[in-house]
Amino acid sequence: MSWPRDANLAEFPLTWQEGLEFIKTMNAGAAFAYADWRLPNRRELRSLLSFQTARPALPHEHPFVGVFDGWYWTSTTAVISPSHAWYVHLGGWPHVFWR
């Protein structure tokens, strides 16, 4: 999976639906010469986290700019409610919830 360097391309905060629409727009325009963008699943997004850091909860030498100090949506839906998705908080303690 490729990650854009700018972690705030969509100018957060967004609802899950707005995030999905933003991805469609990126694919339609072949953003950064790719047309297969998607939201990361819960495990992929969690794999970036560092439990030793906060604001952002990423390793000290992470490659991203513009990290939003809040919730990032994933493509993982909740089993008990498929109309809801999991999200990961990159601000303080790295939490994972669904909404």
Secondary structure by P-SEA (a helix, b strand, c coil): cccccccccccccccaaaaaaaaaaaaaaccccccccccccaaaaaaacccccccccccccccccccccbbbbccccccccccbbbbbbcccccccccc
